[in-house]
């Protein structure tokens, strides 16, 4: 994807960077609270139709969804502390965008919602909603950036709500505004879907796509989609099948809130309460040995229990603990 196209999806990369930075670490803010199910994700999903409309646009075969609420992240002490480090990956492109377009895309971004398929270490096809950029100013900016260096063969085509970025005569990114502040992008292989596919996805109704799966909708009812970060993965996902386990996992889901630290919960849904109790029993047997390691000091911040057929892991880490864990990670 060329430089111009990467500028549009830069927030997606930053969202991924934040998740990666905090993977395995977490702490203090509100228990992954907020609305559950389709009632949540108001900062991420289209203004009309909300999360239900977004899920309807995603194929029924979608294996996971993840949502990141930047309005909540920007308010947190944790974001303010790590923002400079996260922005390092944006580098000159972000500075160029701000200089030429007159606004900071990260200040405008309210949320990112994505559903797709995941392989071992790579992202397959995916449907993404990027919310917060105003249609007019963003299109004007992209046109300006493309026109400044015509010798590089960059161009922007705008057809109503459809935007296509090209370089050297080949489309590098296609997107559709589903409202004045929500972009729809569909990743297909190494490229992005054309106008017809985007238009069809945007026109999806409740009962289409993922919303046609009663099992998925029921699972989503237990996910705190009003949190700063939420996720849900189907236990039948290909990546899960590549990891042999003694128990049948039906789904993995959870949420994270960000404040001065991180806190939230993760759940593994199994076939039965007996399976859940067995896993919790094995965890408790191993806790003693884990506490003998350098990382053992953080174990008490994680509570693992069985709730019906779910294994529930709740966690709460303050900023000091996160900094210690980050230091340990850097030493490897």
URRAUR-V842273 format. One line per field, one symbol per residue. ss: DSSP state (a for helix, b for strand, c for the rest). phi: phi as a letter, one per 20 degrees, with the letter a starting at -180 (. if undefined). A space follows every 50 residues. Layout:
BEGIN
ss: ???
phi: ???
END
This chain:
BEGIN
ss: ccaaaaaacaaaaaaaaaaaacccccccccccccccaaaccccccbccca aaaaaaaccccccbbbbbbaaaaaacaaaaaaaaaaacccaaaaaaaaaa acccaaaaccbbbbbbbbccccbbbbbbbbbcccaaaaaaaaaaaaaaca aacbbbbbbccbbbbbbccbbbbbbbbbbccbbbbbbbccbbccaaaaaa aaccccccaaaacaaaaaaaccccccccbbbbbbcccaaaacccccccbb bbbbbbbbcccbbbbbbbbbccaaaaaaaaaaaaaaaaaacccaaaaaaa abbbbbbccbbbbbbbbcaaaaaaaaaaaaac
phi: .fffffffeggffffffffffdfncarharmmfnfdlffemfedegfdnl fgfffffeggfgebcbccefffffeefffffeggfffgfflffffffffe dnbefffefdaccbcadcefnbeefbdcdddpefgggffgffffffffcf femebcddcmeeccdcbmndfdbcbcfebfccedcdecmeccfegfffff ffefdgoelffeefffgffffeeefeefccbbcffeggfffedfcfceee acbrbcdccfccbrbccdedfbfffffffffffffefgfffeegeffeff edddbdcmededddbbcefffffffffffffe
END
